[in-house]
Amino acid sequence: MKLEFLSFDFEKFAKEMQNLKDQKGFDFLVTIVGEDFGEEGLGCVYILENTNTHERTSVKTIAKVVDGESVIPTVTNLWKGADLLEREVFDFLGVKFLGHPDMRRLFLRNDFQGYPLRKDFKATNEYTLEDDQEPDYGLEYSLDKDGKLHVKENRLFTNDDYVVNIGPQHPSTHGVLRLQTVLEGETVKRVYPHLGYIHRGIEKMWESMTYPQTLALTDRLNYLCAMMQRHALVGVIEEAMEVELTDRIHYIRTIMDELQRLDSHLLFTSCCAQDLGALTAFLYGMRDREHVLNVMEETTGGRLIQNYYRIGGLQDDIDPNFVKNVKDLIKYLRPMIQEYMDVFGNNIITHNRLENVGPMSLEDCINYGVTGPAGRASGWKNDVRKNHPYDMYGKVDFEQCLETSNDSMGRYMVHINEMYQSLNIIEQLIDNIPEGDFYVKQKPIIKVPEGQWYFSVEGAAGEFGVYLDSKGDKSPYRMKMRPMGLSLVGALDPMLRGQKIADLVTTGAAIDIVIPDIDR
Amino acid sequence: MEHIFDFSQVTTWFHDLLTLTLGLGDFWAILIECVLVGAAVLGAYSVIAMILIFMERKVCAYFQCRIGPVRVGPWGLLQVVADVLKMLIKEIFFVDKADKLLYIVAPFLVIFGSVGAFCFLPWNRGAHILDFNVGVFLLTAISSIGVVGIFLAGWGSNNKYSVVSAMRSAVQMISYEMSLCLCLITAVILTGTMQVSGIVEAQSGPWGWLIVQGHVPALIAFVVFLIAGNAEANRGPFDMAEAESELTAGHHTEYSGMGFGFFYLAEFLNLFIIAGIAATVFLGGWAPIQIGVEAFDEVMQYIPGIVWFMGKAFLLVWLLMWIKWTFPRLRIDQILKLEWKYLMPMALINLVLMTVVVALGLYIK
């Protein structure tokens, strides 16, 4: 989508945003992009969606400089999902959000000097050799009557809180996620996520790469959605360059995306079982995932790390056996999914462990931006494949899997049902892959015309989008992802208050968080 | 029962050898016998532990469409030996700011409770090691010492996960001990004795196994006993104290080398002990199948008692492994709900039922 910004200046910003939400119904904050606009100063781009009409809009605002600090009013009072997003902007650009209760660094260490995404940032070794003192308070900025910046410290813990660090090294955080958890006996009182243990600064790296080079990093995000992430990136570049793809490319990309979704959902259902202590069900899923990987490997050469899409098409044509292999896979997998239900999903203990665990209502899901299967379990029709169809998704017949139970059982069932839907989609396409080129030839040096674009795909765990700001060079001026997991992590705290420690693990498994995708 | 081999022949012969042939006094004879029995118990303890570890690996592998260890030795038989060796030579280190005394004592308490309970198992006719007239009573008392060990390990490790695990295991094991004892008492009502050898003798007639003799109430007690025993042994789906996906390894997170080894051994042996007690109390221990047909009974009696006992115990072990490798783990509140709201009331009612059955003589004689 080419972005036509609505521009609000500092004074009107808060009111206009309120208007957008209340009057125009833009109730879903897709993402916030912090950007150094050069001479204009620091600023933010907000991408919003109306969840009824699926209309999207974007807002640009430039930060006001007060006492040498750039400030923007917070939107956490309107969209709660903005909490972590604004902290990310603060971390990378040093924009302070007025009224945000907890301005701490999100990804970088507290002893990091400077703000890396500012264009005047000089990359030297900015870490000090002193201990990284972690603040136990969040800062709240506000403007007082004279227009001076005022700071207030908000304590994170009280003195007699029993605080346990779940992670960063922990068997069921699925990576290096650290959840600082306040416990009262077995009950969770509050969860503070600490991110950045696998932060690699991919967005910063992209700014100094040519467009074809940028592709290489997408498979290191959510390593189970390598195809979809690459799809979003090539999608935004192709849209900006107005590349016309052949039908063959559309077909193959759709099939590959769905194979990847199967791969990811199989791992999800397995790991969900493992986190509940059912190791047998875990290995059943892993056994069948091998078959999916085998099919993908013959064409792409990769099993986990997929590098198949490129700007203008695909790396290579499909393998001669691909069609047959996929058909065999479909025939094999359908009864197997029922087997997971038999061995795990329909078990009485599973039901007890998942039902009413980590509850989140439809309103909260939209407010926190919980996209993907986790949101659909609360009845939110948020499937990007339906709402903003790309490739063949507008033309194939599939159902958007919804549940209304608002809990982890619903999330598990959405994943199970989506596997059937993925098989349906592949089945409809696999027999009629049209002849044609698998690659539309591009210039040796790819330059994207000036402008801003946002393109999103339905990843396995939510909406994955890429925002591209180009100044007409061979490298992007600013490229920003909407990671699937960040808003999910942001929603962990409201989901888990008052639940048990075991529910923390269950909920983390059920909303399908993958850490490299959150940290980037 | 005349054909079944009585192990007391061996023990009597040995005692006579020491006292009559060698002319030792009572003190020395009993001392030598105690040392030998002690060595035999520890030997059997570790050998059975290794068999169980190997069995668990193979059983769970086959449940999970895997083949398990195959590389070390034929069928991977030497894998466990290699693991035990590794564990023996690993360094034991202490956690900073741990409560050293409790930290060191804890694994010994756990293994003490386990070995103590292990000594009560009736291996064969005349091969009881500890055989008191309050046997069942003492058995439950000694096996409870293990809880203290787990609690101290969790508390002494200076680790927050371990503390949570300690709280969980204490509350869980104390709760489940209720149903466990109630089920044993149910059996005692029928057999009329608390002595382990007496309980087995009471089941050695035709159709004599308690689960047949006591029919409905005995069957209920058996099932409740297995569930509660599974929880008592801290095994899945009740492995709350360990809960590796929540508390990493719970109470033994901070242990290395044989400190960890003791917990590991005790866990497996507790599984065997639970199965062994269930086999003793409900399935007749070393008593063979007797159906009242003379020829058949006689053939069965020629099979040694230890084979019967081990066969029954390992059948139950296998059953418990099947359960562990099928079910997901419960949550702590669900575990307590299961015990206090379902199992214990059921065991209590069952106790009354059994009393009525015995009082009215409705059991199979």
Interface residues (C-beta under 8 A of the other chain):
Chain A: Y162 V164 N165 H170 P171 S172 L183 G185 E186 A273 Q274 D275 L276 G277 A278 L279 T280 A281 L283 Y284 R287 V343 F344 N347 I349 T350 N352 R353 K500 I501 A502 D503 L504 V505
Chain B: C60 F63 Q64 C65 R66 K160 Y161 V164 M167 R168 G236 P237 D239 A243 E244 S245 E246 L247 T248 W325 T326 F327 P328 R329 L330 R331 I332 D333 Q334
